[in-house]
Amino acid sequence: MSDSENQPKMQYEESLPALGNIEYHTSILANELFAGVTKNRDYRYAVVSFVPVTNLQFDKTYQHPLMLLGHQLAEGMVTEASRRGFITQDYKITNDILVTKEAEYALSRDVSRLAPLQNVDFYIAGTITEQQEGAIVNARIIHVESKDVVASATKFFPAELFWQREKVTMRGGMIYRTGS
C-alpha cells in the first residue's frame, strides 16, 4: 500500500459554503506538500507561522482579514503532519502548565517560558501572497542543516474562507468597489 493510500480522505460536499472550510484547503495543500516525503520516525519537524511574502514577518498592525491566515496555516500543518504520521515538535510548549484565574494553558509565545527546541531535522514554513480574491500560499519543507528544500506545494485560498465577499476594499491606499 502506498503512502498516498494511507492518507486520510476528507469528505466534503460541494454544496457546503466556502466560509469556514480552511481545514479542507489546508489538507489539500498538505497532500501536495507531503506527497513525495518518506515517513521516518527518526525525523522531527517544526512548523512555523506562514508569513507575507512582501516582508517575511508577521505584522500586527496589518489589518487585512488574511492577517491571521499564517497562524492558522501553521496550526493546521501541525495537525496535517501528525495525521500523516510525521513527528512534529511544538516549540511553543512551556516547561509547566500555566494557571491563571481565567484558564490553564501550556502554549505560549513568551520565550522565557518555553522549553528548548529538541533536535529538529526539518522546518515546515511558507509564504502568503495576497491576491484580489484571496491568497496564494506557498509551503515548503526545509532541511535544517543544509537549508535544502525537500518538498514544496502551492495552493490558492479563496477570500470567502474568512469573511463574506466585501463590496468595498482598499489596496495600495486606493478604495475599490466590486460587484453591485
N, C-alpha and C positions, 0 to 999 in steps of 0.2 A: 504494500500500500504506500503510495507516495505521500510526501508532506502535504501537498495540496488537498489530498483526500482526507487527511486528518484534520484539516482546518474546520472550525465550527461554521456551519452555514447559518446566516442570519436571514430570517424570513420577514419580509416587509411587503405589505400590499401596496400596489401602485396608487391606490386611491387615498392613501394617507397624505395629509398636508405636509409640506416640507418643514414647517416650523417645528423645531424641537428634534429633528431627526439627525442631529450631528453625529450620534454614535454610528449610524449607518454609513455616513460618508467617511468617518474615521476608520471604520472596519474595511471599507473598500481601499482606502489609502494604505492601510496595514497589509492587506492582501498583496498588493503590488510590492510594498517595501520588503516583506519577509519571504516573497515567492522563491528567491534563489538562495536564501540563507539557511545553512545547515544548523540544526539544533545541536548544541554541545553544552551539556550540563556543567562544564568547567568554566564557561564564559559567563561574565556578568555584564549587564547593560545598565546604563544610567540614562534616563530620559530627561531632557531639559526643555524649558519653555520655547515654543516656536516664536520667532521674533520677526518684526517687519524687515523686509529686505532692504529698505532705504537706509536704516541706521544700525541694524543688527542688535538692538536692545529694546527692552520694554520701556515705554514712555507713559507714565501715569497721567500726564497732562493731555494725552491724546484722547479725544472724546468720540471718535468714530465707534459705532456699535460693534465693529470687529475687534476692538481693543482687547477683549478677553479671550479671543479665539486661540491665541498662543498658549495660554494657560490650560484651556480645555483640551487642546490637542495633546499637550504633554501628559495630562491625566489620562486621556483616552488611550494614548500609546502605551502607557504602563499596563492598562487593562488588556489591550490587544496583544502585547508581547507575552504577558502572563498566560492568556488564553491559549497561545500557541506553544507554550512550554519553555519559553525563554526566561531566564532568571533576571529580574530587574531589581536593582538596588535603589531603595528610596533614600536619597541623601538628605531629604527634608525631615527625617525622623529624629526626634530628640533622644537624649540619653535616658529620660524618665517620662512618665506620664505627668503632664502639667494640669493642675486642678485650679480652676477659678470658681467664683460664685455662679457663673453662667453655664460653664461646661468643663469637661475634661478633654484634653487632646494630647496627641503625640506628634503632630506635624507642626513645623514652624519654619519661618524664614529668618529667624534670629540666629545668626551664625554662632553666637556664643552658646546656644543651647543644643546645637546639632552634634550627632555622633560623627566620627571621622569616616570619610569615604573609604571603602574597603575594596582594593584590587579590582577596579572596573576595567574591563577589556574594551568595551565599545560604548560610544555615546550615540543616542538617537536624538537628532536635532533637526531643525527645519526653519524655513523662512515662509513669510506670508507676503504676497504681493496683492495689494488692494486693486480691485477692478470695479468697473461701474456696477456690475450686478452681483458682486461677491468678492471672493479672494482665491488666488491660485496659491496652493500650499505645496511646497517642495520639502520632502522629508529625506533624510539620509542617515545611514548607519556608518559611523566613523570609527576606525581602529584608533584607540587612544595613543599608543606609542608611535605608530607610523604616520598617523593622520590620513591614511588611505580611506577613501570612501568605498565601502564594500557592498553597499546596496543603496538605491535611491528610488524615489517614487514622486509622482506629481498628481494632484487631484484638485479640481475646481470645487469650491464650497460656495453654494449659492447664498446670497444675502438673506433669503427667506428662512434660512435655518435659525436666525436670531431675532428677526423682527419682521413685521409686515412690510411690504414694499412701500417705501417713502415716496411721496409725490414731490417733495422739495428736498434737495440735498445740497451740500456745499463741498466743492472740490477745488483745491488750489485757490481758496479765497473767493471763489465765484459761486453764486447761487444758481442752481439748475432745477427746473421743473420738469417732471416726467409724467407721462400719461395724462388723463383728463381729470 
